[in-house]
Amino acid sequence: MPTTVSWPIRRDYLAPSLAIRGREFAWGARTYLMGVINVTPDSFSGDGLGADPAAAARQAAAFEAAGADILDIGGQSSRPGALVLSPEEEARRVIPCVEAARAASTLPISVDTFHAAVADLAVQAGAGIINDICGMRFDPGMPAVVARHGVPLVAMHNQRGRDFHDVVSDIADGFHATLALCHRHGIAPDQVILDPGFGFGWTPEQNLEMLRRLPELWEFRLPLLVGTSRKSTIGFVLDAPVEGRLEGTAATVALAIAAGADIVRVHDVAGMKKVARMADAVVRDNWKHGAPR
């Protein structure tokens, strides 16, 4: 007799849907795509646009046409050893590009920053999500900005500079610290999306372990965002430069979805849209039901 096996992602979502700029994000219905718009001159992924609003607008429109759900705009390179910009310099890069993308696209815009002043200006310029790779633990003013604007927060656990004990317990400790800040400043947990921080302070082996153990983070009952796209771990495994990591990215995106990712942050939107749709058909069994794309 054939045995029916339920995919491990079949879980109850306690976090309610989020409405962002008139769009509903119904956690568990499908995987959402966040398209990366780097307005840096030194992006690790080779796609930095520099502080060029026209280029950001073109990228925003192209990503929307390709099926992205969120645009993520950042002016601070997150590669190891990158110079930390002042809030003023980061704002000079980011804010005109947020304004240009807002005019060119109807999608929600996320601003990728750990500076409270930049986040504040970006929301005023049209961003609807704050994506902080330090989980609000770098700039003490960030929780107040998130709370005042009432926008969703993507909070990453960043392992850089921290002692290592265990992959999942270290991530969980970081999430608990961020959620404590949320509680202290009146930020509702259902406005928070958690990112375990693939590539931020981990060895390649630890990054791969993170993907394998992602279901252990379901205990937070909050949506999970995973960003593996073009990361150095893929290059390490495949012995491939940045431009040769598309297939490795596709594999990690599919496996992240199988392990519980609700949002995947990607550079190659059109290709990863197909990967996500196929993975959703297997994992969420939604292809017959006309799940919204």
One Martini backbone bead per residue (centre of mass of N, CA, C, O) as a GRO file, in nm:
protein
  293
    1MET     BB    1   0.095   0.037   0.024
    2PRO     BB    2   0.071   0.354  -0.005
    3THR     BB    3   0.233   0.635   0.140
    4THR     BB    4   0.136   0.924   0.304
    5VAL     BB    5   0.323   1.229   0.310
    6SER     BB    6   0.367   1.496   0.505
    7TRP     BB    7   0.478   1.793   0.486
    8PRO     BB    8   0.644   1.980   0.728
    9ILE     BB    9   0.497   2.266   0.667
   10ARG     BB   10   0.234   2.173   0.796
   11ARG     BB   11   0.111   2.456   0.960
   12ASP     BB   12   0.022   2.676   1.199
   13TYR     BB   13  -0.082   3.014   1.185
   14LEU     BB   14  -0.081   3.281   1.420
   15ALA     BB   15  -0.021   3.492   1.228
   16PRO     BB   16  -0.153   3.737   1.081
   17SER     BB   17  -0.222   3.910   0.838
   18LEU     BB   18  -0.070   4.145   0.614
   19ALA     BB   19  -0.104   4.492   0.540
   20ILE     BB   20   0.067   4.631   0.247
   21ARG     BB   21  -0.022   4.861   0.051
   22GLY     BB   22  -0.299   4.683  -0.008
   23ARG     BB   23  -0.153   4.411   0.063
   24GLU     BB   24  -0.180   4.067   0.117
   25PHE     BB   25  -0.018   3.866   0.374
   26ALA     BB   26  -0.067   3.518   0.370
   27TRP     BB   27   0.036   3.305   0.580
   28GLY     BB   28   0.077   2.991   0.396
   29ALA     BB   29  -0.028   3.027   0.099
   30ARG     BB   30   0.264   3.144   0.018
   31THR     BB   31   0.541   3.260  -0.143
   32TYR     BB   32   0.743   3.543  -0.105
   33LEU     BB   33   0.901   3.813  -0.292
   34MET     BB   34   1.220   3.972  -0.250
   35GLY     BB   35   1.363   4.238  -0.414
   36VAL     BB   36   1.687   4.341  -0.489
   37ILE     BB   37   1.806   4.687  -0.428
   38ASN     BB   38   2.122   4.805  -0.495
   39VAL     BB   39   2.268   5.136  -0.391
   40THR     BB   40   2.564   5.036  -0.447
   41PRO     BB   41   2.918   5.012  -0.537
   42ASP     BB   42   2.981   4.724  -0.332
   43SER     BB   43   2.840   4.471  -0.399
   44PHE     BB   44   2.874   4.130  -0.364
   45SER     BB   45   2.664   4.059  -0.620
   46GLY     BB   46   2.711   4.276  -0.867
   47ASP     BB   47   2.428   4.490  -0.848
   48GLY     BB   48   2.515   4.772  -0.812
   49LEU     BB   49   2.375   5.108  -0.877
   50GLY     BB   50   2.394   5.317  -0.698
   51ALA     BB   51   2.300   5.662  -0.680
   52ASP     BB   52   2.031   5.574  -0.895
   53PRO     BB   53   1.709   5.644  -0.946
   54ALA     BB   54   1.657   5.543  -1.236
   55ALA     BB   55   1.759   5.254  -1.187
   56ALA     BB   56   1.566   5.188  -0.956
   57ALA     BB   57   1.307   5.223  -1.120
   58ARG     BB   58   1.363   5.004  -1.330
   59GLN     BB   59   1.392   4.772  -1.128
   60ALA     BB   60   1.114   4.793  -1.001
   61ALA     BB   61   0.948   4.744  -1.258
   62ALA     BB   62   1.079   4.472  -1.332
   63PHE     BB   63   1.006   4.320  -1.071
   64GLU     BB   64   0.703   4.347  -1.093
   65ALA     BB   65   0.678   4.202  -1.370
   66ALA     BB   66   0.825   3.929  -1.246
   67GLY     BB   67   0.675   3.893  -0.935
   68ALA     BB   68   0.711   4.062  -0.709
   69ASP     BB   69   0.619   4.176  -0.364
   70ILE     BB   70   0.899   4.313  -0.283
   71LEU     BB   71   1.108   4.591  -0.214
   72ASP     BB   72   1.471   4.611  -0.149
   73ILE     BB   73   1.637   4.895  -0.018
   74GLY     BB   74   2.001   4.953  -0.030
   75GLY     BB   75   2.319   5.142   0.078
   76GLN     BB   76   2.447   4.911   0.257
   77SER     BB   77   2.691   4.709   0.275
   78SER     BB   78   2.702   4.349   0.391
   79ARG     BB   79   2.976   4.282   0.363
   80PRO     BB   80   3.252   4.185   0.481
   81GLY     BB   81   3.419   4.486   0.583
   82ALA     BB   82   3.237   4.705   0.541
   83LEU     BB   83   3.169   5.023   0.536
   84VAL     BB   84   3.022   5.231   0.762
   85LEU     BB   85   2.782   5.442   0.724
   86SER     BB   86   2.645   5.721   0.750
   87PRO     BB   87   2.333   5.838   0.766
   88GLU     BB   88   2.377   6.062   0.554
   89GLU     BB   89   2.498   5.887   0.325
   90GLU     BB   90   2.275   5.678   0.310
   91ALA     BB   91   2.044   5.877   0.247
   92ARG     BB   92   2.162   5.984  -0.018
   93ARG     BB   93   2.121   5.710  -0.160
   94VAL     BB   94   1.820   5.611  -0.078
   95ILE     BB   95   1.585   5.821  -0.093
   96PRO     BB   96   1.569   5.876  -0.402
   97CYS     BB   97   1.515   5.571  -0.465
   98VAL     BB   98   1.252   5.541  -0.316
   99GLU     BB   99   1.099   5.758  -0.471
  100ALA     BB  100   1.136   5.629  -0.752
  101ALA     BB  101   1.008   5.351  -0.688
  102ARG     BB  102   0.733   5.459  -0.598
  103ALA     BB  103   0.668   5.581  -0.888
  104ALA     BB  104   0.719   5.287  -1.049
  105SER     BB  105   0.558   5.132  -0.810
  106THR     BB  106   0.314   4.931  -0.614
  107LEU     BB  107   0.501   4.813  -0.425
  108PRO     BB  108   0.633   4.732  -0.152
  109ILE     BB  109   0.876   4.897   0.058
  110SER     BB  110   1.201   4.820   0.165
  111VAL     BB  111   1.434   4.918   0.415
  112ASP     BB  112   1.788   4.866   0.431
  113THR     BB  113   1.849   4.927   0.777
  114PHE     BB  114   2.025   5.039   1.100
  115HIS     BB  115   1.920   5.336   1.077
  116ALA     BB  116   1.688   5.540   1.207
  117ALA     BB  117   1.704   5.793   1.023
  118VAL     BB  118   1.668   5.638   0.756
  119ALA     BB  119   1.401   5.501   0.818
  120ASP     BB  120   1.237   5.757   0.861
  121LEU     BB  121   1.281   5.882   0.575
  122ALA     BB  122   1.179   5.637   0.408
  123VAL     BB  123   0.889   5.635   0.503
  124GLN     BB  124   0.830   5.924   0.408
  125ALA     BB  125   0.911   5.830   0.096
  126GLY     BB  126   0.743   5.516   0.090
  127ALA     BB  127   0.804   5.317   0.290
  128GLY     BB  128   0.663   4.997   0.458
  129ILE     BB  129   0.948   4.873   0.551
  130ILE     BB  130   1.176   4.743   0.798
  131ASN     BB  131   1.521   4.631   0.742
  132ASP     BB  132   1.707   4.483   1.009
  133ILE     BB  133   2.024   4.326   1.041
  134CYS     BB  134   2.015   4.393   1.381
  135GLY     BB  135   1.736   4.382   1.530
  136MET     BB  136   1.758   4.673   1.683
  137ARG     BB  137   2.083   4.649   1.813
  138PHE     BB  138   2.237   4.917   1.710
  139ASP     BB  139   2.001   5.135   1.719
  140PRO     BB  140   1.824   5.279   1.979
  141GLY     BB  141   1.611   5.436   1.777
  142MET     BB  142   1.451   5.219   1.613
  143PRO     BB  143   1.198   5.137   1.781
  144ALA     BB  144   1.064   5.419   1.769
  145VAL     BB  145   1.027   5.428   1.463
  146VAL     BB  146   0.855   5.178   1.427
  147ALA     BB  147   0.631   5.262   1.624
  148ARG     BB  148   0.548   5.538   1.499
  149HIS     BB  149   0.478   5.414   1.204
  150GLY     BB  150   0.361   5.112   1.202
  151VAL     BB  151   0.559   4.914   1.070
  152PRO     BB  152   0.701   4.663   0.948
  153LEU     BB  153   0.943   4.410   1.063
  154VAL     BB  154   1.267   4.308   0.977
  155ALA     BB  155   1.439   4.065   1.181
  156MET     BB  156   1.771   4.006   1.234
  157HIS     BB  157   2.014   3.771   1.295
  158ASN     BB  158   2.344   3.874   1.397
  159GLN     BB  159   2.658   3.699   1.442
  160ARG     BB  160   2.845   3.922   1.438
  161GLY     BB  161   3.056   3.929   1.721
  162ARG     BB  162   2.959   3.650   1.832
  163ASP     BB  163   2.921   3.392   2.021
  164PHE     BB  164   2.940   3.047   1.983
  165HIS     BB  165   2.712   2.755   2.031
  166ASP     BB  166   2.434   2.747   1.850
  167VAL     BB  167   2.253   2.803   1.591
  168VAL     BB  168   1.957   2.810   1.704
  169SER     BB  169   2.008   2.938   1.985
  170ASP     BB  170   2.133   3.200   1.877
  171ILE     BB  171   1.891   3.292   1.713
  172ALA     BB  172   1.684   3.286   1.943
  173ASP     BB  173   1.823   3.497   2.117
  174GLY     BB  174   1.794   3.725   1.910
  175PHE     BB  175   1.486   3.721   1.890
  176HIS     BB  176   1.427   3.775   2.188
  177ALA     BB  177   1.563   4.053   2.197
  178THR     BB  178   1.381   4.188   1.986
  179LEU     BB  179   1.103   4.124   2.121
  180ALA     BB  180   1.166   4.287   2.374
  181LEU     BB  181   1.180   4.559   2.229
  182CYS     BB  182   0.896   4.552   2.122
  183HIS     BB  183   0.751   4.543   2.394
  184ARG     BB  184   0.879   4.810   2.511
  185HIS     BB  185   0.758   4.981   2.234
  186GLY     BB  186   0.477   4.864   2.116
  187ILE     BB  187   0.536   4.621   1.920
  188ALA     BB  188   0.379   4.407   1.740
  189PRO     BB  189   0.441   4.083   1.664
  190ASP     BB  190   0.256   4.082   1.392
  191GLN     BB  191   0.490   4.295   1.262
  192VAL     BB  192   0.693   4.048   1.251
  193ILE     BB  193   0.988   3.944   1.077
  194LEU     BB  194   1.203   3.665   1.053
  195ASP     BB  195   1.574   3.647   1.036
  196PRO     BB  196   1.850   3.427   1.065
  197GLY     BB  197   2.115   3.513   0.885
  198PHE     BB  198   2.232   3.427   0.624
  199GLY     BB  199   2.584   3.507   0.620
  200PHE     BB  200   2.598   3.633   0.933
  201GLY     BB  201   2.866   3.490   1.099
  202TRP     BB  202   2.901   3.223   0.935
  203THR     BB  203   2.969   2.931   0.835
  204PRO     BB  204   2.901   2.720   0.592
  205GLU     BB  205   2.808   2.493   0.781
  206GLN     BB  206   2.609   2.671   0.945
  207ASN     BB  207   2.426   2.755   0.712
  208LEU     BB  208   2.333   2.467   0.640
  209GLU     BB  209   2.218   2.404   0.918
  210MET     BB  210   2.004   2.623   0.921
  211LEU     BB  211   1.830   2.501   0.697
  212ARG     BB  212   1.780   2.223   0.833
  213ARG     BB  213   1.669   2.385   1.118
  214LEU     BB  214   1.429   2.581   1.061
  215PRO     BB  215   1.179   2.438   1.206
  216GLU     BB  216   1.276   2.531   1.500
  217LEU     BB  217   1.147   2.836   1.443
  218TRP     BB  218   0.834   2.792   1.470
  219GLU     BB  219   0.791   2.867   1.774
  220PHE     BB  220   0.732   3.182   1.708
  221ARG     BB  221   0.486   3.225   1.511
  222LEU     BB  222   0.645   3.354   1.263
  223PRO     BB  223   0.754   3.485   0.998
  224LEU     BB  224   0.991   3.382   0.743
  225LEU     BB  225   1.310   3.496   0.632
  226VAL     BB  226   1.518   3.415   0.341
  227GLY     BB  227   1.879   3.485   0.244
  228THR     BB  228   2.079   3.319  -0.015
  229SER     BB  229   2.149   3.493  -0.245
  230ARG     BB  230   2.471   3.457  -0.373
  231LYS     BB  231   2.621   3.340  -0.154
  232SER     BB  232   2.928   3.217  -0.040
  233THR     BB  233   2.836   2.929   0.026
  234ILE     BB  234   2.770   2.855  -0.263
  235GLY     BB  235   3.056   2.904  -0.368
  236PHE     BB  236   3.191   2.693  -0.187
  237VAL     BB  237   3.038   2.439  -0.283
  238LEU     BB  238   3.069   2.509  -0.615
  239ASP     BB  239   3.304   2.681  -0.703
  240ALA     BB  240   3.167   2.987  -0.742
  241PRO     BB  241   3.090   3.262  -0.866
  242VAL     BB  242   2.845   3.483  -0.856
  243GLU     BB  243   2.753   3.420  -1.165
  244GLY     BB  244   2.741   3.086  -1.065
  245ARG     BB  245   2.469   3.082  -0.838
  246LEU     BB  246   2.178   3.012  -0.939
  247GLU     BB  247   2.135   2.709  -0.876
  248GLY     BB  248   2.207   2.729  -0.576
  249THR     BB  249   1.986   2.924  -0.508
  250ALA     BB  250   1.747   2.748  -0.595
  251ALA     BB  251   1.798   2.523  -0.391
  252THR     BB  252   1.778   2.699  -0.129
  253VAL     BB  253   1.496   2.807  -0.178
  254ALA     BB  254   1.344   2.540  -0.185
  255LEU     BB  255   1.443   2.442   0.098
  256ALA     BB  256   1.333   2.681   0.260
  257ILE     BB  257   1.038   2.631   0.193
  258ALA     BB  258   1.028   2.341   0.308
  259ALA     BB  259   1.126   2.469   0.606
  260GLY     BB  260   0.936   2.766   0.626
  261ALA     BB  261   0.942   2.987   0.427
  262ASP     BB  262   0.768   3.299   0.339
  263ILE     BB  263   1.031   3.454   0.251
  264VAL     BB  264   1.234   3.551  -0.033
  265ARG     BB  265   1.557   3.682  -0.094
  266VAL     BB  266   1.625   3.824  -0.424
  267HIS     BB  267   1.778   3.886  -0.746
  268ASP     BB  268   1.620   3.657  -0.928
  269VAL     BB  269   1.302   3.682  -0.980
  270ALA     BB  270   1.198   3.516  -1.221
  271GLY     BB  271   1.329   3.244  -1.144
  272MET     BB  272   1.231   3.232  -0.836
  273LYS     BB  273   0.931   3.226  -0.899
  274LYS     BB  274   0.934   2.938  -1.015
  275VAL     BB  275   1.052   2.796  -0.774
  276ALA     BB  276   0.828   2.877  -0.572
  277ARG     BB  277   0.588   2.759  -0.723
  278MET     BB  278   0.687   2.467  -0.723
  279ALA     BB  279   0.730   2.435  -0.419
  280ASP     BB  280   0.435   2.502  -0.340
  281ALA     BB  281   0.301   2.263  -0.486
  282VAL     BB  282   0.432   2.061  -0.288
  283VAL     BB  283   0.411   2.189   0.004
  284ARG     BB  284   0.107   2.342  -0.019
  285ASP     BB  285  -0.095   2.240  -0.233
  286ASN     BB  286  -0.195   2.511  -0.441
  287TRP     BB  287  -0.228   2.477  -0.759
  288LYS     BB  288  -0.543   2.385  -0.772
  289HIS     BB  289  -0.646   2.666  -0.604
  290GLY     BB  290  -0.540   2.940  -0.705
  291ALA     BB  291  -0.310   3.078  -0.591
  292PRO     BB  292  -0.190   3.370  -0.540
  293ARG     BB  293   0.056   3.561  -0.752
   0.00000   0.00000   0.00000
